[in-house]
Amino acid sequence: MEKTKCIAKLVTASLLAAVAAAPAVRAADTADTGGSPKTTQKAGAYIDDSVITAKVKAALVGDKQVSAMKIKVTTKDGVVTLKGAVPSAEVGQHALQLAAGVEGVKDVKSDLTVKGG
């Protein structure tokens, strides 16, 4: 039960961080700084990547086969990278499939290592 509470707090913190970043990025998007459209695209990608990361973490937390505490999730331009330890290749493959099933994910890269136990 304690592990579930800890995981829930981590997911909540990730989602709050993504939401907190959104207003600042939107402000940067609408500011008249003479910036190029490319700057606006980068800001939009940051929001999307944060949301994707939070959704992937939530998917991992919600799955009984995967220990989300041992997997770090990063996203850049819609490409998700999973890094950490898994007890078997099957669990690693399952984690990759969960990540790939999240809306907005363009590709999933694995930096997972199999460590029994």
ZAMARGU-4260 file (C-alpha; in steps of 0.2 Angstrom, whole numbers, plus 5000, padded with zeros to 4 digits):
<rodrens>
0) 5000/5000/5000 | 5014/5012/5004 | 5022/5009/4987 | 5006/5013/4979 | 5005/5029/4988
5) 5023/5034/4983 | 5020/5030/4965 | 5004/5040/4965 | 5014/5055/4972 | 5027/5053/4959
10) 5014/5053/4945 | 5005/5068/4953 | 5021/5077/4954 | 5025/5074/4936 | 5008/5080/4930
15) 5009/5095/4941 | 5026/5099/4934 | 5019/5098/4916 | 5004/5109/4920 | 5015/5122/4929
20) 5027/5123/4914 | 5012/5126/4902 | 5008/5144/4907 | 5026/5150/4906 | 5028/5142/4889
25) 5012/5149/4883 | 5017/5166/4889 | 5033/5164/4879 | 5023/5159/4864 | 5012/5174/4864
30) 5026/5187/4869 | 5030/5199/4855 | 5049/5196/4855 | 5051/5195/4837 | 5055/5177/4839
35) 5054/5165/4824 | 5041/5152/4822 | 5054/5139/4826 | 5055/5146/4844 | 5036/5144/4845
40) 5037/5126/4839 | 5051/5122/4852 | 5039/5129/4866 | 5025/5118/4860 | 5036/5103/4859
45) 5041/5106/4877 | 5023/5105/4883 | 5019/5090/4872 | 5035/5081/4878 | 5031/5084/4896
50) 5013/5078/4894 | 5019/5063/4885 | 5032/5059/4898 | 5018/5060/4912 | 5006/5049/4902
55) 5020/5036/4899 | 5024/5036/4918 | 5006/5035/4922 | 5004/5020/4911 | 5019/5011/4919
60) 5013/5015/4936 | 4996/5008/4932 | 5003/4991/4926 | 5006/4977/4938 | 5021/4969/4928
65) 5032/4984/4927 | 5041/4993/4942 | 5039/5011/4937 | 5051/5016/4951 | 5065/5008/4942
70) 5062/5015/4925 | 5066/5033/4920 | 5056/5041/4906 | 5062/5055/4895 | 5054/5062/4880
75) 5062/5073/4866 | 5051/5078/4851 | 5039/5064/4854 | 5053/5051/4855 | 5052/5042/4872
80) 5067/5034/4880 | 5065/5021/4894 | 5081/5019/4905 | 5083/5008/4920 | 5082/4990/4926
85) 5069/4977/4923 | 5068/4959/4929 | 5067/4951/4912 | 5067/4954/4894 | 5048/4951/4893
90) 5045/4964/4906 | 5056/4977/4896 | 5047/4973/4880 | 5030/4975/4889 | 5036/4992/4896
95) 5041/4998/4878 | 5024/4992/4871 | 5015/5002/4885 | 5025/5018/4881 | 5022/5015/4862
100) 5003/5015/4865 | 5003/5032/4873 | 4995/5045/4862 | 5008/5057/4854 | 5023/5045/4856
105) 5032/5045/4839 | 5045/5032/4844 | 5051/5022/4859 | 5070/5019/4862 | 5076/5007/4875
110) 5090/5010/4887 | 5084/4996/4899 | 5095/4983/4906 | 5089/4966/4912 | 5093/4962/4930
115) 5086/4947/4939 | 5077/4949/4955
</rodrens>
